[in-house]
């Protein structure tokens, strides 16, 4: 069976390169290409492709929102993410939105064909790197204060902001937090700026006391002499 595919990527050179590559691969027919998520949703409604190869960072409507709309409005079309980013802040929202496949842009033609075939047969089309991260996430043990939910967190902190705050309270630097959460330093800095603004904090020392006071982290046990 030939899979009918729409390619969505806001970078013209990248998009045209993917279209050219797919045109050389067996079992794939490119029926359209989109420069943003809004256009990807429109083409899906118009062309009813089997699969959309979806970039994530795009103007007007990003890949996560476009994936959510496509899977809700056109459940017969599967979505395989094809992106530069494989960190948690991109991976898990895309999968939660309904993407059945997730590849990074270093994937070769064979990997793309295999991912398309997998999602059309009801399997997950995930790169080995993404599979490893999912297994790591599944195997990670919950921290003692992990029972705090976004609705229960003070000052409207999100679950991710609570997680970052907890690591700050453990004494980790921004690069160490980034490595622990598999995100970029810039993402960590954004989370810290956001939680500082919400909680009215000026520095990390205040953040640590705030975390202890609100039960978001456990203070170290005092030594008995």
C-alpha positions as CSV (number, residue, x, y, z in Angstrom):
1,X,0.0,0.0,0.0
2,X,1.2,3.5,-0.8
3,X,0.9,5.9,2.1
4,X,-0.3,9.4,1.2
5,X,1.7,11.9,3.2
6,X,1.5,15.7,3.9
7,X,4.8,17.3,5.1
8,X,4.5,20.3,7.5
9,X,7.6,22.4,8.2
10,X,8.0,26.2,8.3
11,X,11.5,26.2,6.8
12,X,11.2,26.2,3.0
13,X,14.5,24.5,2.3
14,X,14.0,21.8,4.9
15,X,10.4,21.2,3.8
16,X,11.4,20.9,0.1
17,X,14.3,18.6,1.0
18,X,12.0,16.3,3.0
19,X,9.5,16.3,0.1
20,X,12.3,15.4,-2.4
21,X,13.6,12.6,-0.1
22,X,10.2,11.1,0.4
23,X,9.6,11.2,-3.4
24,X,12.5,8.8,-3.7
25,X,11.2,6.3,-1.1
26,X,9.1,3.3,-1.8
27,X,5.6,3.2,-0.6
28,X,5.2,6.9,0.0
29,X,3.4,9.5,-2.1
30,X,3.6,13.2,-1.0
31,X,0.2,14.8,-1.6
32,X,0.9,18.2,-0.1
33,X,3.2,20.4,2.0
34,X,2.4,23.0,4.6
35,X,4.4,25.9,6.0
36,X,2.7,26.0,9.4
37,X,0.3,24.1,11.6
38,X,-2.7,26.0,10.4
39,X,-2.0,25.0,6.8
40,X,-1.3,21.4,7.9
41,X,-4.8,21.2,9.4
42,X,-6.4,22.7,6.3
43,X,-4.6,20.3,4.0
44,X,-5.5,17.4,6.1
45,X,-9.2,18.3,5.8
46,X,-8.8,18.8,2.1
47,X,-6.6,15.9,1.1
48,X,-7.3,13.3,3.8
49,X,-3.7,12.0,3.9
50,X,-2.8,8.8,5.7
51,X,0.0,10.5,7.6
52,X,1.2,14.0,8.4
53,X,5.0,14.4,9.0
54,X,4.8,17.3,11.5
55,X,7.5,19.8,12.6
56,X,6.8,21.3,16.0
57,X,8.1,24.9,16.1
58,X,6.0,26.7,13.5
59,X,4.2,30.0,13.3
60,X,0.5,30.7,13.6
61,X,-0.2,27.2,14.9
62,X,2.6,25.0,16.3
63,X,3.0,21.3,15.7
64,X,1.5,20.2,19.0
65,X,-1.7,22.2,18.6
66,X,-1.9,21.1,14.9
67,X,-1.5,17.5,15.9
68,X,-4.2,17.8,18.5
69,X,-6.6,19.3,16.0
70,X,-5.9,16.8,13.3
71,X,-6.3,13.8,15.6
72,X,-9.6,15.3,17.0
73,X,-11.1,16.4,13.7
74,X,-9.6,13.8,11.4
75,X,-8.9,10.6,13.3
76,X,-8.2,8.7,10.2
77,X,-4.9,10.6,9.7
78,X,-1.9,9.7,11.8
79,X,0.8,12.1,12.8
80,X,4.5,11.4,12.9
81,X,6.6,14.2,14.4
82,X,9.8,15.0,12.5
83,X,11.7,17.7,14.5
84,X,15.1,18.8,15.7
85,X,14.0,18.5,19.4
86,X,13.8,15.4,21.5
87,X,13.7,16.9,25.0
88,X,10.8,16.3,27.4
89,X,9.2,19.7,26.8
90,X,8.6,18.8,23.1
91,X,8.3,15.0,23.2
92,X,5.6,14.5,25.8
93,X,3.2,17.3,24.8
94,X,3.4,16.0,21.2
95,X,2.6,12.4,22.3
96,X,-0.2,13.6,24.6
97,X,-1.6,15.5,21.6
98,X,-2.0,12.3,19.7
99,X,1.2,11.8,17.7
100,X,1.9,8.1,17.1
101,X,5.4,8.6,15.8
102,X,8.3,10.8,16.8
103,X,11.6,11.1,14.9
104,X,14.4,13.6,15.0
105,X,15.6,15.2,11.7
106,X,18.8,13.1,11.7
107,X,16.5,10.2,10.7
108,X,17.3,8.6,7.4
109,X,14.8,7.5,4.7
110,X,14.5,4.0,6.0
111,X,13.6,5.2,9.5
112,X,10.9,7.5,8.0
113,X,9.4,4.7,5.9
114,X,9.5,2.4,8.9
115,X,7.8,5.0,11.2
116,X,5.1,5.6,8.6
117,X,4.5,1.9,8.1
118,X,4.4,1.4,11.9
119,X,1.8,4.0,12.6
120,X,-0.4,2.8,9.8
121,X,-0.3,-0.7,11.2
122,X,-1.3,0.5,14.6
123,X,2.2,0.5,16.1
124,X,4.2,3.4,17.5
125,X,6.8,4.9,15.1
126,X,9.5,6.1,17.5
127,X,13.2,6.6,17.1
128,X,15.5,4.5,19.3
129,X,16.4,7.7,21.2
130,X,12.8,8.5,21.9
131,X,12.1,4.9,23.0
132,X,15.0,5.1,25.5
133,X,13.7,8.3,26.9
134,X,10.2,6.9,27.4
135,X,11.6,3.9,29.2
136,X,13.7,6.2,31.4
137,X,10.7,8.2,32.2
138,X,8.7,5.1,33.0
139,X,11.5,3.8,35.2
140,X,12.2,7.0,37.1
141,X,11.3,6.8,40.8
142,X,9.0,9.5,42.1
143,X,10.6,11.9,44.5
144,X,9.1,12.2,48.0
145,X,7.3,15.5,47.3
146,X,6.0,14.4,43.9
147,X,2.5,14.0,45.2
148,X,2.0,17.8,44.7
149,X,-0.3,18.3,41.7
150,X,-0.6,21.5,39.7
151,X,-4.0,22.2,41.3
152,X,-2.5,21.8,44.8
153,X,0.7,23.7,44.1
154,X,0.8,27.3,45.6
155,X,0.7,30.5,43.5
156,X,-0.4,28.6,40.4
157,X,2.9,26.8,39.8
158,X,2.8,24.2,37.1
159,X,3.9,20.6,37.7
160,X,7.1,21.3,35.7
161,X,7.8,24.5,37.8
162,X,7.4,22.5,41.0
163,X,9.8,19.9,39.6
164,X,12.4,22.6,38.8
165,X,11.9,24.3,42.2
166,X,12.5,20.9,43.9
167,X,15.8,20.5,42.1
168,X,16.8,24.1,43.0
169,X,16.1,23.2,46.6
170,X,18.4,20.2,46.2
171,X,21.2,22.6,45.3
172,X,21.4,21.8,41.5
173,X,22.6,24.5,39.1
174,X,20.8,25.4,35.9
175,X,22.9,23.1,33.7
176,X,22.5,20.2,36.2
177,X,18.7,20.7,36.2
178,X,18.8,20.8,32.4
179,X,20.6,17.5,32.3
180,X,18.4,15.9,34.9
181,X,15.2,16.9,33.0
182,X,16.6,16.4,29.5
183,X,15.8,20.0,28.5
184,X,17.9,23.0,27.5
185,X,19.5,25.6,29.8
186,X,17.2,28.2,28.3
187,X,14.1,26.1,29.1
188,X,15.3,25.8,32.8
189,X,15.9,29.5,33.0
190,X,12.4,30.2,31.6
191,X,10.8,27.9,34.2
192,X,12.8,29.6,37.0
193,X,11.9,33.1,35.9
194,X,8.2,32.1,35.8
195,X,8.1,30.5,39.2
196,X,10.1,33.4,40.7
197,X,7.5,35.8,39.3
198,X,4.5,33.8,40.4
199,X,5.8,33.3,44.0
200,X,7.4,36.7,44.3
201,X,10.9,35.4,44.9
202,X,14.1,37.4,44.4
203,X,16.8,34.7,44.5
204,X,17.5,31.0,44.9
205,X,17.8,31.3,48.7
206,X,14.3,32.6,48.9
207,X,13.2,29.9,46.5
208,X,14.7,27.1,48.7
209,X,12.9,28.5,51.8
210,X,9.7,28.8,49.8
211,X,10.0,25.1,48.7
212,X,10.5,23.9,52.3
213,X,7.7,26.1,53.7
214,X,5.2,24.8,51.2
215,X,6.2,21.2,51.4
216,X,7.5,21.1,47.8
217,X,10.9,19.8,49.0
218,X,12.3,18.2,52.0
219,X,15.0,20.1,54.0
220,X,18.1,18.1,54.8
221,X,18.0,16.3,58.1
222,X,19.9,18.1,60.9
223,X,22.9,16.2,62.2
224,X,22.7,15.2,65.9
225,X,25.9,15.7,67.8
